[in-house]
Amino acid sequence: MKKIHIKKISEINREKLIEFYHKSFQYEKSVIDNFNWRYRTNFNEFEPLVLMVDNEICGHAGLVPFKIRIHNKQENAIWFTDFYINQEHRSKGYGKLLTKEWMKICPVQMTFCNNKSLKIFKKLNWSNNNKIIKKIEFNNYLKIVPIFRKFRQTENEINEIDNLKIINLNEITLKQVVKLDEKHSSSKLISIVRDENWFKWRLFDCPYKKRIHIFKYKDFFFITHIKLKNNLKILNIIYSSSNITKEIKNIFLQFSRKNNIDYLAYLSNERKFLDSILPWQKKLNFAFYSEDLNILNILKENLRDAQLIDSDIDYV
């Protein structure tokens, strides 16, 4: 008879935990090792859970705690991240068991997930939609073909263009971004709370902080993460204080051409016909749950301000 336990990560040997993370997740080393940042463990008492089978880590349910504003009242919420069951222990009900225990942590729960995870969440009465789209705008369409990726990219110095200025990531800039975010979110029925402490955790403590750049265009701020993946140079617009209009998209494509960036990515709620047929315009599974039916119904129709900086979808 196998011994099955579910424990908090603080109850697990750190070296053993990091070894499991390296085997299970394909993040860069700095993100894997800095799991206190990844799970925002200093924000409140919420912790990820691990599934132990005969004293071995066989499953994991991560989280990122945050606040959500509903009718101008703040509620605790968590993003479900890093959901994983070892290959040999799948199809045994362990994923459902771990999720049920995870759901006891906080009353409002959200996630961007794959289809396999979504099947488990639906069995536990989660709701979902795919109204949010991860959009990709290519600057170099040749890089779609793998043979044209053979030339190694490098992380060179970033050069700004005339109408898109890079500004310093500091306390003054942060206060300006927070003020503008609060202004835009105050009129919404539901919104993610990104206060000064949230931005400090997400940006100042970020293990890939050197690759994060803040831009200002007109009166709007844009936070980006420029990274290399599969020999592609990518610009993720992880946060914007404006919708990504055609004008803004063209400005960033101009910047991308100057800096040898192959494509830019961002989240959007604006759907077009091509989003249904282009393979690189990806509809995201957004799943959510709350025992409070009022909150659940509001989530179904009104959460429209999720961005790449939220949850874990910037660095997965």
C-alpha distance (Angstrom), angle and dihedral (degrees) to the residues before:
residue distance angle dihedral
M1 . . .
K2 3.82 . .
K3 3.81 117.9 .
I4 3.81 110.4 -130.0
H5 3.79 123.3 -167.9
I6 3.81 134.1 167.1
K7 3.80 114.6 -149.5
K8 3.79 140.2 172.9
I9 3.81 115.9 -105.5
S10 3.83 89.8 -115.4
E11 3.81 86.8 65.7
I12 3.82 92.8 56.2
N13 3.80 127.1 84.1
R14 3.82 107.0 -99.8
E15 3.81 95.6 -134.8
K16 3.79 90.9 49.6
L17 3.79 90.6 48.7
I18 3.81 94.3 49.8
E19 3.81 90.4 48.0
F20 3.81 88.8 54.8
Y21 3.82 91.3 48.2
H22 3.80 92.5 52.0
K23 3.80 91.4 50.9
S24 3.80 95.7 43.8
F25 3.81 107.9 36.9
Q26 3.79 130.3 52.1
Y27 3.80 97.1 -145.8
E28 3.76 123.3 129.8
K29 3.80 113.9 -90.9
S30 3.81 96.2 -105.4
V31 3.81 91.3 57.0
I32 3.81 94.5 44.9
D33 3.80 94.9 48.9
N34 3.81 93.6 44.5
F35 3.79 95.6 62.0
N36 3.82 92.1 145.3
W37 3.82 86.5 68.1
R38 3.80 93.4 40.0
Y39 3.80 91.9 55.7
R40 3.84 97.3 31.0
T41 3.79 89.9 -129.4
N42 3.82 94.7 174.6
F43 3.82 94.0 60.0
N44 3.81 99.6 77.0
E45 3.78 141.0 -34.2
F46 3.82 95.1 -72.2
E47 3.82 114.9 118.9
P48 3.81 137.1 178.9
L49 3.79 117.1 -106.7
V50 3.79 132.4 -131.3
L51 3.80 128.8 -155.8
M52 3.79 113.1 -134.0
V53 3.80 120.4 -160.6
D54 3.82 113.1 -175.3
N55 3.84 89.7 -19.0
E56 3.82 93.5 -53.6
I57 3.81 123.8 114.2
C58 3.79 105.0 -115.0
G59 3.80 102.8 157.7
H60 3.77 142.2 23.4
A61 3.82 138.4 -163.3
G62 3.80 113.0 -169.9
L63 3.77 129.8 -169.3
V64 3.78 144.7 -168.5
P65 3.82 113.0 -151.4
F66 3.79 120.4 -145.9
K67 3.79 142.5 148.1
I68 3.78 125.3 -99.9
R69 3.80 123.3 -159.7
I70 3.82 116.0 -138.8
H71 3.81 119.4 175.1
N72 3.83 86.9 -14.3
K73 3.80 91.0 -57.4
Q74 3.81 119.8 115.2
E75 3.80 119.8 -131.1
N76 3.81 131.5 -175.0
A77 3.79 113.6 -108.0
I78 3.80 138.8 167.5
W79 3.78 136.1 -150.9
F80 3.82 113.0 -135.6
T81 3.82 107.1 -130.7
D82 3.82 139.8 163.0
F83 3.80 95.8 24.4
Y84 3.78 107.1 177.5
I85 3.82 140.2 158.2
N86 3.82 120.1 -174.0
Q87 3.79 112.5 -105.3
E88 3.81 95.0 -114.7
H89 3.82 91.9 52.6
R90 3.79 99.0 50.1
S91 3.83 124.2 113.0
K92 3.81 90.5 31.8
G93 3.80 98.2 100.3
Y94 3.81 93.7 -102.6
G95 3.82 93.1 121.6
K96 3.80 92.0 55.2
L97 3.81 91.4 44.5
L98 3.80 92.2 51.5
T99 3.82 93.1 45.5
K100 3.82 92.7 50.8
E101 3.81 89.7 54.1
W102 3.81 91.4 45.1
M103 3.83 90.6 52.8
K104 3.81 89.7 63.5
I105 3.82 91.6 66.1
C106 3.81 99.9 75.3
P107 3.83 135.9 3.4
V108 3.84 97.8 -128.3
Q109 3.81 117.4 54.4
M110 3.81 133.4 177.5
T111 3.77 138.7 169.8
F112 3.78 145.8 171.9
C113 3.79 101.9 -137.6
N114 3.79 146.4 167.7
N115 3.80 123.8 -108.0
K116 3.82 94.7 -97.4
S117 3.80 92.9 55.4
L118 3.80 91.0 43.4
K119 3.82 90.3 60.2
I120 3.82 89.7 58.3
F121 3.81 93.4 46.1
K122 3.82 91.9 50.5
K123 3.81 89.9 54.7
L124 3.81 86.3 58.8
N125 3.82 93.2 50.9
W126 3.79 98.7 -101.5
S127 3.81 117.5 157.1
N128 3.79 123.4 -135.9
N129 3.78 145.8 -180.0
N130 3.79 137.3 177.5
K131 3.79 100.1 -140.6
I132 3.83 92.3 124.2
I133 3.80 116.3 80.9
K134 3.78 129.5 -164.0
K135 3.78 102.1 -140.1
I136 3.78 124.7 -158.8
E137 3.79 124.1 -162.7
F138 3.81 114.3 -166.2
N139 3.74 121.4 -142.6
N140 3.81 91.0 179.0
Y141 3.81 113.5 32.7
L142 3.81 91.6 -177.3
K143 3.81 88.2 72.3
I144 3.83 88.7 68.7
V145 3.82 85.0 76.8
P146 3.85 110.1 72.0
I147 3.83 94.3 -140.9
F148 3.80 90.0 66.1
R149 3.81 91.6 56.4
K150 3.80 94.3 69.1
F151 3.80 94.0 100.3
R152 3.79 107.9 88.5
Q153 3.79 116.8 -119.0
T154 3.79 122.6 -142.2
E155 3.81 133.7 -155.8
N156 3.78 97.3 -113.3
E157 3.80 127.2 177.0
I158 3.80 112.0 -73.9
N159 3.81 117.3 -116.6
E160 3.78 119.1 -156.9
I161 3.78 126.0 -143.1
D162 3.80 127.3 -130.0
N163 3.81 99.2 -95.1
L164 3.81 99.1 32.2
K165 3.78 111.0 65.7
I166 3.80 126.7 -166.0
I167 3.80 111.5 -136.8
N168 3.79 130.0 -167.1
L169 3.78 121.4 -92.1
N170 3.80 100.5 -124.8
E171 3.82 143.4 123.7
I172 3.81 94.4 -83.4
T173 3.81 93.3 51.3
L174 3.79 90.4 45.2
K175 3.82 92.7 55.8
Q176 3.81 90.1 51.0
V177 3.80 92.3 50.8
V178 3.82 92.4 47.1
K179 3.81 92.4 49.1
L180 3.80 91.9 52.1
D181 3.82 92.3 45.2
E182 3.81 91.3 51.7
K183 3.80 90.7 48.9
H184 3.80 92.3 54.3
S185 3.81 96.2 42.3
S186 3.83 97.7 45.4
S187 3.80 92.8 79.0
K188 3.81 94.9 49.3
L189 3.78 123.9 98.5
I190 3.81 89.8 -135.7
S191 3.80 130.4 12.6
I192 3.80 142.5 159.2
V193 3.81 112.6 -102.2
R194 3.79 109.1 -124.6
D195 3.78 102.6 174.5
E196 3.80 128.1 163.0
N197 3.82 93.9 -83.4
W198 3.81 90.5 50.2
F199 3.81 93.3 52.3
K200 3.81 92.2 44.9
W201 3.80 90.5 54.3
R202 3.81 94.3 43.3
L203 3.80 97.8 44.2
F204 3.82 113.0 16.2
D205 3.82 94.3 45.3
C206 3.80 95.2 37.6
P207 3.84 113.6 127.2
Y208 3.83 90.8 -139.0
K209 3.81 94.0 44.8
K210 3.83 92.3 133.0
R211 3.81 89.9 66.1
I212 3.80 94.3 51.1
H213 3.80 116.8 97.0
I214 3.80 130.8 -178.0
F215 3.79 119.2 -146.4
K216 3.77 131.8 -170.5
Y217 3.79 122.3 -151.7
K218 3.81 116.3 177.0
D219 3.83 103.1 -44.3
F220 3.81 96.3 -26.1
F221 3.80 132.8 96.8
F222 3.80 125.9 -143.5
I223 3.79 124.4 -169.8
T224 3.79 115.2 -159.6
H225 3.78 139.0 -175.6
I226 3.80 114.1 -151.7
K227 3.80 111.4 -161.6
L228 3.79 144.6 158.5
K229 3.80 120.5 -121.1
N230 3.81 128.6 164.0
N231 3.80 87.6 -8.5
L232 3.79 90.7 -57.9
K233 3.77 122.9 122.8
I234 3.81 107.3 -136.7
L235 3.78 133.0 -170.4
N236 3.80 111.9 -157.0
I237 3.80 112.9 -165.7
I238 3.78 92.7 -148.8
Y239 3.81 96.2 175.2
S240 3.78 135.1 14.5
S241 3.80 131.0 176.0
S242 3.80 88.5 -150.7
N243 3.78 136.0 47.0
I244 3.80 111.5 -93.5
T245 3.79 97.6 -106.3
K246 3.80 124.6 -175.2
E247 3.81 88.3 -99.8
I248 3.82 93.0 53.5
K249 3.81 92.5 43.3
N250 3.82 90.8 53.7
I251 3.81 91.1 48.7
F252 3.82 90.6 54.8
L253 3.81 91.7 45.0
Q254 3.80 88.1 54.2
F255 3.80 89.3 50.2
S256 3.82 89.5 47.8
R257 3.79 93.1 54.1
K258 3.80 91.0 52.4
N259 3.83 91.3 50.4
N260 3.81 99.2 41.4
I261 3.83 92.6 -113.1
D262 3.80 114.0 160.9
Y263 3.78 100.0 -153.7
L264 3.79 144.5 -11.9
A265 3.82 126.6 -136.5
Y266 3.80 134.2 -162.7
L267 3.81 141.5 152.7
S268 3.77 121.3 -99.3
N269 3.80 139.3 179.2
E270 3.79 92.0 -161.6
R271 3.79 109.9 101.2
K272 3.78 125.4 -158.7
F273 3.79 132.6 -179.4
L274 3.81 92.8 -104.4
D275 3.82 90.3 58.0
S276 3.81 87.4 73.5
I277 3.80 96.7 53.3
L278 3.80 108.6 29.7
P279 3.83 109.4 89.6
W280 3.81 93.6 -146.3
Q281 3.83 94.1 56.2
K282 3.80 98.5 83.2
K283 3.80 125.5 -164.0
L284 3.80 107.9 -143.9
N285 3.78 124.6 -139.3
F286 3.78 104.4 -124.1
A287 3.83 109.2 -170.8
F288 3.80 126.7 -180.0
Y289 3.79 143.0 170.5
S290 3.78 140.0 -168.6
E291 3.78 131.9 162.6
D292 3.80 86.7 -142.2
L293 3.83 102.9 87.2
N294 3.81 91.9 -159.4
I295 3.82 91.5 57.3
L296 3.81 90.7 43.1
N297 3.80 93.0 53.5
I298 3.80 91.6 47.5
L299 3.82 90.3 50.8
K300 3.81 91.1 51.6
E301 3.78 93.4 62.2
N302 3.77 112.1 16.3
L303 3.81 117.0 42.9
R304 3.80 99.9 105.9
D305 3.78 104.6 142.5
A306 3.84 102.1 74.4
Q307 3.81 112.0 131.5
L308 3.80 137.8 -179.5
I309 3.81 89.7 -93.7
D310 3.82 89.2 65.8
S311 3.80 125.0 80.6
D312 3.83 112.6 -6.3
I313 3.79 103.3 -63.0
D314 3.81 94.8 110.3
Y315 3.80 94.9 65.7
V316 3.83 106.1 24.4
